[in-house]
């Protein structure tokens, strides 16, 4: 006689058939995040929503009945059919019991039909009678004074039993519930399966959790547990205990939470895939069916026998697929097509491609991954495909679709009726809570539901369109995968990486999240302290820290989220070895502590794992490519926002705009403003100039937004901040009220509100505004206010060490001292870097020199070397650069940068030393070759320079400057055709590689325009230079080239007008402003206006005090003006110009004592004016 029992688990996501207190879950449109945000609660508060409750109840019951009918038909198709069938707690309302009873009678299947609340209504009583329950049983239940909530219908051999739930779950407790001190006696039911008696013990939810205290009447073979619990973890201990006692356990949980399975002692010698990773015998979240044969007489591992019995056989593992839901309907069809392929290797390849789809749920992914492995080995036979390669397909909408439609129906009705609510009589905040939950459901379900009626509210439309569902779904799979531990989320700044992660975390069970924001100057000690959560109580010694220290600290953490992880890198490598080693320790500790790690980054991190399966990577894109349709929807929304009708613009044009802007939401919003102000033609023309990159376009878009001077100052101030800025710091920086300015900027989406109502710039705008443009007085006051308020923030939360570091940094930048962050060097390093970027090199050197004795990591040495070079301390710079180079021979960039600085100061000897160092190390690098070529240009060795730049052009993948300089050489050599060819190649390189350096591209295009002009090809030169002139009015080289074009076409007056336009244009960076004044001065020299030329050179010199070329231009001009004044007899004026010239000459000779031009001026000053340069005070 066979002792096999076929058990079926039907894991379903439901609106639980539970009525308790004021909650009526079958009548709700959806299950809310907060239990108070329900229609039931609104009904209790007196809101007229009873008609909505009834609508939801009827809709859900009709859909759920059809779903159950389809599932039962699928189970009937199995041969033989299951002997025992389980549904989760709350899965079957009493209205659906008749079909379950009919199925049980026809198939002789024992069914545990979930649970439902006992409703003492005539309709319910009539249903129970039709199911065969006796009158006295119903009278006992209906007239009982003891509280009875859940009952589990058990259908056995055409008989119906109502098993009452003996122990209430917390969500079933009400105001009148009492503490349970006595635990009742329960016993198994005898089930006849294939003429043998099987004892089945049913436990309902909390009964299983209290199993040790329950009194069991007699022995049993199978224990069934039905539950509605947010996690299966609480049941694992009792299941393990029962299995160890040689009991078979069938556990069925709510589909929303998963974890269902069939458990028994299994022989570990058998390679059972289902009980191995990743499933470990548990169904993941979602609707699914699990059918298996178990041997009730073989519940122990047999040893010492020739042929041990198999006590478990997987019969069917299916996802329940709703073919009106677009997410999985196509997947099921593809699986069926794959199954029909005749060649196993072909099947393996197609399955591998299918596994890349984001729309796969976790159960599909698990099953397909194993089928792919089997097919790869030629072992995916028909039996395997029958067991795990089929789905239960229902011709229905999914529950998410039903909930979305019901949410919209209720939302629309309540929103309309709420206009008539009397706020004095009703708590309208209760309505707001429900509406907010409904909005969230509508947003999440918008992609899978047929088009809803237009616009709920205009403000909400934006949230619906920018949907990260696919990204979030993929991340959820990472969270659910026990193998994968570390996730790298990469993408552009402000593109939506955080939004995707947040969305995924909301869907999971991960609530304990630790976030660490990495700055450019964050030290290894700082990162360690943040992970250890004890930043200032004791100094952090990296040498003493072990992996176990981090593991202990991470206990109790679900997710470690690293923001701005790209700041751990210098170019493509770790900033220093300390950070690399520390980060590896932290990651290993997190993996061992079962903590999920998110690395949110704009650059790919150089992480390598011995086990690649631990690592998950995902790139977050804009609303482009597959999401282009969403991007167009969002552009339509933005067009409506500015008063334009989307139907007036053809779809291909809108699609082109979305793709060219990379689908970036902020860029699309600004684009709509530009279309409104300037028209589509102008916008499309601007986009055409830089395919695939919108940086240049952002600048032109922002010009169309009316920003006041105070608003621009606020934006410039925010651009210089690493963390969100306390709002009070902005307000207290100004002596007048600027609250309206903040309001306007928020309205224009030009500033964002971060945690704690702190302010920040959107990432896409951060490079457009410049902190240095703010006058020093306001900057200094802003630093002081930031220091003050970051100190306040740190005093409120001592774990936020980043606030202490930022307070110290702001205090240093204000000219003070602060050590709130203790021994951390982060603030000093950041201050040095800030001074360096602002060209305050002496201040930078003072600060970095305090750090060097404490720490000499590569990144610190690199910064110190660059600062030394700018301060003309080349011996120290070279020494530090060589130390870095020895540790990292690939760091040729540092050598080339110092060499470039040396060239700008006329120190060819220094540049040559650095170039020689790199070349001796056999490091052929395009940046070194470019510097070497520039050095040769300075010596006028054109042929050697040409060879260097030609080699750089051949080996470079991204350096457009090689083509620029080679083109300039060809122009100087009068090889205009060659110049045009090489400059066109450089332009093509920039476009093909998507290189976003506007400065390089404009430099190449400017030279290209000049080459055409020199070649007398005005027709080709004019469109290039006219476009550059129109869109890059801040670029002095462009202005000069355009003036030359005007001169060629119309004469001197037109050229002068071009320069006059230049004088009215705001220039953003210190370097560009310096160049503007330099070229403007050179223009004045060309038309013999030396006085105006000297004024421009003076302005250029103020901006770049160490630029020898500018100093020479100014000194030469002073000398010529002194000579002219001397000739005219104006001796006092002549002496003044001569002394100004002498001061500059002395400074030039300090940089380069052999500078021939400066020496000539020195001789001229002495012979004509009797001025000894060595005795003159330097400027």
C-alpha positions, 0 to 999 in steps of 0.5 A: 500500500502506497504511503505517498501523499500529494500536497498542494500549496496555493500561495495567494495575495488577497484582501484577507477575509477578516472583519475585526474592530472597524476594519473590513478588509474585503471591502477595501480598494487596497491594503494600505501602508497605515491601517488607519488610512482605510475606507472602513475608518472613514465610515466609522468617522461618519464620512459617506463612503458606504457605497464605495465599500460595497462597490469594492466588495462586489468587484473584489469578490467577483474577481477573486471567485473567477481566480479561484475557479481558474486555480481549481481547474488547473489543479484538476488537470494534474494526474493524480490530483492533490490529496491535500490542498492549503490556502493561506489565512484570510484567503477564502471569504465565505461567499467563495466556499461553495466552489471549494466544497464542490471541488473537494467533493468531485476530486476527493481532495481534503481542502483547508480553505484558509480562514474568514471572519465568522459573520453572524448574518443570514447570508453567511448562515445560509451558506454554512447550511448549504455546505452541510453544517448542522444546525446545532453546530451553527447555533453553538458558533452563532450564540457563543459568548466567547469571542470567535473571529477566524474560522477555517473551513476544512472539507474532508470526504464530502464533509465540512468542518469549521475549525475555530481559531483558538488564539487571536493574532495581534491584528484581530485583537479588539478593545474587549479582548482579554489576555489568553492564559489558558491554551485549548486542547486541539487534535488532528483530523483523520483523512482517508487517502488511498484507503489509508488513514492520515492524521492531519493537524491544522494550526492557524497562524498564532497557534503555530507560534504558541505550539509548545504551549498547545495541548495536542490530543493525539499523534499526527502525520502532517502538521498544516500551518496557514498564516497571514504574516509579514515574514515567514521567519517566526515560523522557521523555529517551529517548523524546524522543531517539527521536522526534527521530530519526524513530522511533515509540515505544510506551511501556507502564507499570504502571497504578498509576503511569501515563504510557503513550503512543504518541509520534512527530513530530506537526505542531503546526499540527494542533490535536491534543487528545491531545498538548495539555494536560492529557494531553500524550500520556500516560495518567494513572494507572489502568487504561486502553486507548489505540488509535491509527493511526500512519503508519510512513512519515510520521515527519516534519513535511511542509512545502511540500506542499499536503496534508500527511499525517496520521501520527496518528489517535486510534481509542479512549481508554477507561477500564477500568471494573469494574462491581462497583466502585461508584465508576465503574460509575454514571459509565459508565452516565451517560455512555452515557445522555448519549451518547443525548441528541439535543441537543448543548447538553443533552449539554454541560449534563449533562456539566458537572454530571457533571464536579462528581462527586468519583468521576471518575478523571482519565482520565474527567475529561479525556475528559468535559471535552473532550466537553463543550467539543465539545458546547458548540460542537455538534461532539461527533459520533459519531466523537468519542464512539466514540473517547473516549466509551466504556469497556471495562466488565468484570463484575468487582470492581476490584483494590482490592476484591480486595486489600481482601478478601485483606488482611482474610483474611490479617489475620484469620488472622495475628492469630489465629495470632500469639497462639501465636508464640514471641517468642523464636524469631521477630521478631514486629515483622515481623508488626506491620509486615505487619498495619499495612499490611493495616489501611491497605489495609482502611481504604482499601477499606472503602467499595468492598468488600462488608461485611467480617466485624465488627470487626477490632479495636475500636481500628481501627474509628474509623480505618475510619469517619472516611474522607476518601477522596472529599476525598483523591481530589479532592485527588489530581486537583488534584495530577495536574492540571498546570494547577492549582497553588494549592489552598485547603482550607477548613473548620472547625477540627479537621474533617479538612483536614490528614487529607485532604491527608495522605491525598492526598499518600501516594497521590502522588509528592510527598515533599518537603513544606515546611510553614509554620504562620501565627500571628495575629501572624506578620509578612511577614518571618517568612513570607518567612524560612520560605519562603527557608529561611534565617531568621536568617543575614541580615535579611529586607528585603521591599523587596529580595525579588523573585519570583525569590528565592522561586522559587530557594528553592522549587526541590527542593520538591514541595509548599508547605503553609500551615497556618492561612492564615486568620491572614493576614486581619483579618476578610475582608481581608488583615491588611496590604498587606505580607502581601498583596503578599508572598503574591502573590510567593510564589504566583507563584514557586511556580507558576513552580517547578511547586510545588503550594501548599496553603492550609489555612484556616478562612476564605475567602482573597481570592485572585484569579488572572487565570487561574482554572484555576490555582486549586482550592478545596475545602471539607472538611465533617464526617460530614454531608450525603453522609457522614451514613451514615458519621457514624452509623457513627461514632456507633455506634462511640462508643456501643459504646465507652461500653457502649451498644448502637447498636440501642437507638437508632433510625436517624432519631434518630442521623441527626439528632444527626449532622447537628445536630453538623455531623458533627464527630468530636470532638463525636460522641464527646462526645455518646456520653458525654452519652447514656450519662450523661444519656440521649437525651432530655436530649441531644436537648433540648440540641441543639434549642436551637441547630440546626446549631451545637454550640458550646453543646452542647459546654459541656454535654457537657464537664460530664459528664466528670469532670475533676480540678482539675489536669487542668482547669489543664492544659487551661486552660494549653494553651488559651493556646498557639499551638503544640503544647506540649512535654510537659516544659513541662507536667510541670515547671510543677507541683511534683507528678507530673501524668503520670497527669493527662496520661494521663487527658486523652489517654484522654478525647481532651481533648488530642492528641499532635502532632509530636515528642510535643508536646501540643495541645487539639482545636480544638473545645475551645480556646474552652471553656477559658481560660488566664486562669483559672489563678492567676498563679503557675502561669501565670508558671511555665508561661511560663518552662518553655515559653520554656526548652523552645522554646529547646531545640527551636530549638537542635535545628533552626535552621530552625524559627524559629517555636520561637525566636519562641515562646520569646521570646514566653513569656519576655516573658509571664514578665516577662523579655526574649529576642531569640532570633528576632533582628529579627522583631517577631512575639513582641513583637506576640503579647505585646501581643495576649496582654496585650490579651486578658487586659485587661493594657492597660498591659503591652500598651501598653508592648510595642506601643509598642516595635513601632510605631517599627519597623513601622506596618502596618495590623494593628499600628496597629489593635491599638495604637489599641485598646490606647490606647483601653483606656488612656484615650489616646483622642487617640492611638487616634483618630489611629491609627484614622484612619490605618487608616481612610484606607487602608481605608475599610471598616474601620468595625469599628475605629472602632466598637470604639474608640467602644464603649470610649469609651462604657464609660468615659463618654467620649461625646465620643470616641465621637461623634468616631469616629461622625462620622468614619465618617458623614462618609465616607458609610460606613453600617455596622451596627456604627457605627449600633449604637454611635451608637444606644448613645451616644444611649441614654446621652444618653436621646435615645430617639427618635433612638436608636430611629431608629439601631437601626431603620436598623441592623436594616434593613441588617444581615445578621449583627448581632443587637445591633441587634435587642437594643438596639431591643427594650430601647428599646421596653421602656423606652418601654412598647411591649411588643408592638413589643419582642416582635416585634423581638426575635423577628426578631433571634432568627430572624436568628440561626437563619437565618444560623447565627450562632454568637454565643451571647452575642448570642442569649442577650441577645436571648432574655433580653430577650424573656423579660423583655418577656413578663414585663412584658406579664404573659405568664408562660406564654411567658416561663417556658420561655424563661427556664427553659431559659436558666437551666438551660443558661447558669448562668454568665450573670448577666443570665439569672440576674437575669431568672430571679430576676425570673420567680421573684419574679413567680411565688413571691415574694422567697425563690425569687428569693434561691434563684436568686441562691444557685445563681448563687454556686455556678456557675463563670463562664468569662470576665472580662467575664461574671464582672464582670457576675455580681458587678455584677448580684448587687450590684444585687440586694443593693441591691434588698433593702437589703443594702448591705454585701453589695452593696459586696463584689460591686461591689468584685469587679466593679471588680477585673475591669473596672478602667476600667468607669465604670458599675461604679465609680459603683455602688461609689462611690455604695454607699460614700457611702450606707454612710458616711452611714448610719454617720455617722448611727449615730455610728460615725465611724471606719467612716464616714470609711473608707467616705468615703475609699474613695468619694473615691478612686473619684470621683477616678478617675472624674473622671480618665476624665470630668471632667464626670461629673455623678454624680461631681461630686455625690459630690465635693460631698457628700464635701466638705460632709459629711466635709470630704474634698477629692477632688483630694488623695486617692490614686487606687485 
